Amino acid sequence: MRRAVSPRRGDRLEHRLARPRRSGRGGNRAGEWTTVYLIERSLSLDNVFLFSLLLAYFLVPPELRGRVILIGIAGALLLRGVAIVAGVALIGSVEAIV
């Protein structure tokens, strides 16, 4: 049986990496990093909540949930790639006026 890594251990490492460092640029880079980390963490928890609601609403059996999530993630990555390619083509087709 595999043992899961404690989320606390990862959190401690990430907070240690976010310690303020002296840099010539000024500003509080550690504070910015921590803010972005907390926003990303809350958004990922929001996604987990949404996945569980959708799986329950569509009555997906427990044995198929992993496969459904995998297909959903693959579809999202594919659509994101299509959007990026379309955006690059659109930007390439427009002439800048300076």
Secondary structure, 3 states (H helix, E strand, C coil): CCCCCCHHHHHHHHHHHCCCCCCCCCCCHHHHHHHHHHHHHHHHHHHHHHHHHHHHHCCCCHHHHHHHHHHHHHHHHHHHHHHHHHHHHHHHHCCCCC
